């Protein structure tokens, strides 16, 4: 089935080049181009494309405002093009919160080494995004963050509903299988709160917003250390950690080599590198290692989860959220073999049901949860 694409960008050269690359695939048809956000919103409603590529800085209406309007009128998967700078990261995170599914660097030289690799990456990303579920409402504004000295428990936030998302008819995500073939949802097993040395969360596409929703539900004084692995470029993770820290009641920061894990503190793996956790006298210590070119993902969920299986056997809770591919499956397998527990996000609330589906289909998941149930479940189930 051919995927229809609307290209929105104020650069004539970029519109032409992107159209040429996508059309050459034979699997994608560019059905329209727009020179600014306002025109993009109008054409999106008129043409109803399967995917929209969106620049972030344009005249008349910028990309973030355009994404918000598209999500209000007729939600469609949006792939943002942005710069790999700190400011570009902040803008891209705003776009993802507004409803965009994924992003790529606008500078083609930052995407690939040669034209054949560039074409492969762009086409695969558009096809992957076409199978996504856009339209998630952004999280509500959090309550005022307490001062570090305040350790009083915070009441559990009310569960928020997630709207139904439009799907692409008769087309499965390239990272998974059609919903009709997905494994059945398991009934969540409830019980007394359990002590974990570490809570580890891994995610990819759709992860920035998903992590925000999960972590915002956690109170000051959350009893376990948290490590986060999000597929993200090196220039983006500092801005992402800073954003989460401002929004959440727990402390969130980018992990540094050698620091010790602490209860109620979430450490984000740096982009472009690998994060491993060592056991030093019963306490976790972070090791940040150079990214290995033999691994597709830097950071990689399998690497971090595998290190936890060795360092804290039976004492770790692994959580797999939305994302393309199957990163995390082998790490979860090692954790399960060591006696640890695994939770995964359900299909309905995943932007891309790839990573959580891989874990569930492998029979590794102890609980399958909707996105907005994961945070409250952590509060309930971790002591």
C-alpha positions in Angstrom: 0.0 0.0 0.0 1.3 3.4 -1.0 1.9 5.9 1.9 0.7 9.5 1.1 2.9 12.4 2.4 2.4 16.1 2.8 5.7 18.1 2.9 5.6 21.3 4.9 8.7 23.5 4.6 9.5 27.1 3.7 12.7 26.0 1.8 12.0 25.3 -1.9 15.3 23.3 -2.1 14.4 21.1 0.9 10.8 20.5 -0.4 12.2 19.4 -3.8 15.0 17.2 -2.4 12.7 15.5 0.1 10.0 14.9 -2.5 12.6 13.3 -4.9 14.0 11.0 -2.2 10.6 9.8 -0.9 9.0 9.4 -4.4 12.0 7.3 -5.6 11.1 4.6 -3.1 8.0 3.5 -5.0 6.2 3.0 -1.6 5.6 6.7 -0.9 3.7 9.4 -2.8 4.0 13.1 -2.0 0.5 14.4 -2.5 1.1 18.0 -1.6 3.6 20.6 -0.5 3.1 23.7 1.7 5.4 26.7 2.3 4.3 27.6 5.8 2.4 26.2 8.8 -0.9 27.7 8.0 -0.9 26.3 4.5 0.2 23.0 5.9 -2.8 22.9 8.3 -5.2 23.7 5.5 -3.7 21.1 3.1 -3.6 18.5 5.9 -7.4 18.8 6.4 -8.0 18.8 2.7 -5.7 16.0 1.5 -5.8 13.8 4.7 -2.2 12.5 4.2 -0.9 9.4 5.9 2.2 11.3 7.1 3.2 15.0 7.3 6.8 16.1 7.4 7.1 19.4 9.2 9.8 22.1 9.5 9.9 23.8 12.9 10.7 27.4 11.8 8.5 28.9 9.1 6.7 32.2 8.3 3.0 32.8 8.9 2.7 29.9 11.3 5.6 27.9 12.9 5.8 24.1 12.9 4.8 23.7 16.6 1.6 25.8 16.2 0.8 23.9 13.0 1.2 20.5 14.8 -1.2 21.7 17.5 -3.8 22.8 14.9 -3.5 19.5 13.0 -4.0 17.5 16.1 -7.1 19.5 16.9 -8.7 19.2 13.5 -7.6 15.9 12.0 -4.8 14.1 13.8 -2.1 12.6 11.5 1.4 11.3 12.1 3.9 14.2 11.9 7.6 13.8 11.4 9.5 16.9 12.5 12.7 18.1 10.9 14.9 20.1 13.4 18.4 21.1 14.1 20.7 19.0 16.4 21.4 21.9 18.8 20.3 22.6 22.3 17.7 25.1 21.1 16.6 22.7 18.4 16.2 20.0 21.0 13.9 22.3 23.1 11.8 23.2 20.1 11.6 19.5 19.0 10.4 18.4 22.5 7.7 21.1 22.3 6.6 19.7 19.0 6.5 16.1 20.3 4.4 17.3 23.2 2.1 19.1 20.8 1.5 15.7 19.0 4.4 15.1 16.6 5.4 11.4 16.5 9.1 11.6 15.7 11.9 13.8 14.4 15.0 13.8 12.2 17.8 16.4 11.7 17.1 18.8 8.9 20.7 18.8 7.8 21.0 15.6 5.7 24.7 15.3 6.4 23.7 14.7 10.1 21.4 11.9 9.1 23.6 9.8 6.8 27.1 9.4 5.4 26.0 9.0 1.7 22.9 9.4 -0.5 22.0 5.7 -0.5 22.0 5.6 3.3 20.1 8.8 3.5 17.4 7.5 1.2 17.1 4.3 3.2 16.8 6.2 6.5 14.2 8.7 5.3 12.0 6.1 3.6 12.1 3.8 6.6 11.3 6.5 9.1 8.3 7.8 7.0 7.0 4.2 6.7 7.4 3.6 10.4 5.7 6.8 11.3 2.8 6.0 9.0 2.0 3.1 11.2 1.9 5.2 14.4 -0.9 6.4 16.5 -0.9 10.2 16.8 -3.1 12.5 18.7 -2.2 11.9 22.4 -3.2 14.9 24.5 -0.3 16.5 26.3 -0.1 15.9 30.0 -1.8 18.5 32.2 0.2 21.1 34.0 1.8 19.6 37.1 1.3 21.0 40.6 4.0 23.4 41.9 7.2 21.4 42.6 7.9 21.2 46.3 11.2 22.4 47.7 13.9 19.8 48.2 13.3 19.9 52.0 9.7 18.9 51.6 9.4 15.1 51.8 5.7 14.8 52.6 4.0 12.1 50.5 2.0 13.5 47.6 -1.4 12.0 46.9 -1.8 9.8 43.9 -2.8 11.9 40.8 -6.1 11.1 39.2 -5.9 8.8 36.2 -6.3 10.6 32.9 -8.2 9.2 30.0 -6.4 8.6 26.6 -8.4 9.4 23.5 -8.9 6.9 20.8 -6.3 7.5 18.1 -6.9 7.1 14.4 -5.1 4.2 12.8 -3.9 3.8 9.2 -6.4 1.4 7.6 -5.2 -2.1 6.7 -1.6 -1.2 7.4 0.6 -2.6 10.2 3.4 -0.7 11.8 6.7 -1.8 10.2 7.8 -2.4 13.8 5.0 -4.8 14.6 2.0 -6.7 13.5 -1.7 -5.6 13.0 -3.7 -5.1 16.1 -5.8 -8.1 15.3 -2.6 -10.3 15.5 -1.2 -8.8 18.7 -1.0 -10.9 21.8 -3.9 -10.6 24.2 -3.7 -8.2 27.0 -2.8 -9.9 30.3 -4.7 -9.1 33.4 -2.5 -6.9 35.6 -1.5 -8.8 38.8 -1.9 -6.7 41.9 -0.4 -7.4 45.2 1.6 -5.9 48.1 4.2 -3.3 47.2 7.6 -4.8 46.5 11.1 -3.5 47.2 13.3 -2.9 44.1 16.9 -1.7 44.1 16.2 0.0 40.7 13.3 0.8 38.4 14.5 0.9 34.8 12.4 2.4 32.0 13.3 2.0 28.3 11.6 3.6 25.3 12.0 5.1 21.9 9.4 6.7 19.5 6.7 8.4 21.5 8.9 8.1 24.6 9.5 11.7 25.5 5.8 12.4 26.1 5.3 8.9 27.6 8.1 9.3 30.1 6.8 12.7 31.0 3.4 11.3 31.8 4.8 8.4 33.8 7.3 10.5 35.8 4.8 13.3 36.6 2.7 10.8 38.5 5.5 10.0 41.0 5.6 11.8 44.3 8.4 13.4 46.2 10.1 10.6 48.2 9.5 7.9 45.6 11.3 5.0 47.3 13.5 3.6 44.5 16.2 4.9 42.2 15.1 5.2 38.5 17.2 4.9 35.3 15.8 6.0 32.0 16.9 4.9 28.5 15.4 7.0 25.6 16.7 6.7 22.1 17.8 10.3 21.5 20.8 12.2 20.0 23.5 13.5 22.3 22.5 17.1 21.9 18.9 16.4 23.0 19.3 14.5 26.2 20.5 17.5 28.4 17.5 19.5 27.3 15.2 16.6 27.8 16.4 15.9 31.3 16.1 19.6 32.2 12.6 19.6 30.9 11.5 16.6 32.9 13.2 18.0 36.0 11.1 21.2 35.8 7.8 19.3 35.2 8.2 16.4 37.8 8.1 16.3 41.5 11.0 13.8 41.6 14.5 15.0 40.6 15.5 14.1 37.0 18.9 14.8 35.5 21.3 13.4 32.8 23.4 10.6 34.3 27.2 11.1 34.8 29.8 8.5 35.0 30.5 7.3 38.5 27.5 8.7 40.3 25.5 6.6 42.7 21.8 5.8 42.3 19.6 7.5 44.9 15.9 6.8 45.8 13.6 9.4 44.2 16.1 10.5 41.6 15.8 9.5 37.9 18.9 9.4 35.8 18.6 9.7 32.0 21.2 7.9 29.8 23.3 10.4 27.7 22.6 10.3 24.0 25.3 8.8 21.9 26.7 6.7 24.7 25.9 3.6 26.7 24.8 3.5 30.3 25.5 0.5 32.6 24.8 0.0 36.2 27.2 -1.6 38.6 26.6 -3.0 42.1 28.9 -1.4 44.7 28.2 -2.9 48.1 24.5 -3.2 47.4 24.2 0.3 45.8 24.0 1.1 42.2 26.7 3.1 40.4 26.5 4.5 36.9 29.0 3.7 34.2 28.9 5.8 31.1 30.7 4.2 28.1 31.4 5.4 24.6 28.8 4.4 22.0 29.7 1.2 20.2 29.2 1.5 16.4 28.2 -2.1 16.3 25.0 -1.3 18.2 22.1 0.4 16.4 21.0 2.4 19.5 23.1 4.7 21.6 21.9 4.5 24.3 20.6 1.0 24.1 17.9 -0.5 26.4 19.4 -4.0 26.1 22.8 -2.8 27.4 21.4 -1.0 30.5 18.9 -3.8 31.3 21.5 -6.5 30.8 23.8 -4.8 33.3 21.0 -4.6 35.8 20.3 -8.3 35.4 23.9 -9.0 36.4 24.1 -6.3 39.1 20.8 -6.7 40.8 19.3 -10.1 40.0 15.7 -10.4 41.1 15.8 -6.9 42.5 15.0 -4.7 39.4 11.7 -3.6 37.8 12.0 -3.1 34.1 9.4 -1.1 32.2 9.2 -1.0 28.4 7.3 1.9 26.8 6.3 2.8 23.2 9.0 2.6 20.5 10.0 1.1 17.2 11.9 -2.1 16.9 12.6 -4.6 19.6 15.4 -3.0 21.7 14.9 -4.1 25.3 13.6 -7.6 24.6 16.9 -9.3 25.2 17.6 -7.1 28.3 14.2 -8.0 29.6 14.9 -11.7 29.0 18.1 -11.5 31.1 16.2 -9.6 33.8 13.4 -12.3 33.9 16.0 -15.1 34.0 17.5 -13.4 37.1 14.1 -13.2 38.8 13.2 -9.6 38.2 9.8 -8.2 37.1 8.9 -6.7 33.7 6.0 -4.4 32.8 5.1 -3.1 29.4 2.8 -0.5 27.8 -0.3 -1.7 26.0 -0.9 -1.4 22.3 -3.8 1.0 22.5 -1.8 3.8 24.2 1.5 3.2 22.4 2.5 5.5 19.6 4.4 2.7 18.1 3.7 -0.8 19.5 7.1 -2.3 18.6 9.3 -2.5 21.7 6.5 -3.4 24.2 5.0 -5.9 21.7 8.4 -7.6 21.3 8.6 -8.1 25.1 5.0 -9.2 25.4 5.2 -11.7 22.5 8.3 -13.2 24.0 6.3 -14.0 27.1 8.4 -11.7 29.3 5.8 -9.3 30.6 4.3 -9.6 34.1 1.9 -6.7 33.6 0.6 -4.9 30.5 -0.6 -1.4 31.4 -2.1 1.6 29.7 0.3 4.6 29.7 -1.6 6.6 32.3 -1.8 3.6 34.7 1.9 3.0 34.8 2.8 6.0 37.1 0.1 5.2 39.6 1.0 1.5 39.5 4.6 2.4 40.3 3.4 4.4 43.3 1.2 1.5 44.4 3.7 -1.4 43.7 7.1 -0.1 44.6 8.2 0.1 48.2 
